[in-house]
Amino acid sequence: MKPIKLLPKKSKKGWRLNIPPILSETCKRRRLFFRSRENAERIAIPLRKTLRIGEVQRIPPFTKSRFAIRAYELLGREHQKNSFNRTD
């Protein structure tokens, strides 16, 4: 596996920044385009820091996170019901 560099590259569409799947919200490679190198660097610097520190966590897509929140709420209610009905 190649090391992740997150360096802006000049292209016909402007400055391109390739975001690897591990850092992408969609878990797919993303290509972002910017008019200037400074704008591309502004996005790349925090991603590089996150990668270097090792805080890479997959961010679930919006729909999955909404389902997770709802499931947690439902489980929380069930847990509360069960804890009040205990006869220990």
Buried (B, 14 or more C-beta within 10 A) or exposed (E): EEEBEBEBEEEEEBBBBBBBEEBEEEEEEEEBBBEEBEBBBEBBEEBBEBBEEEEBEEEBEEEEEEEEEEEEEEEEEEEEEEEEEEEE
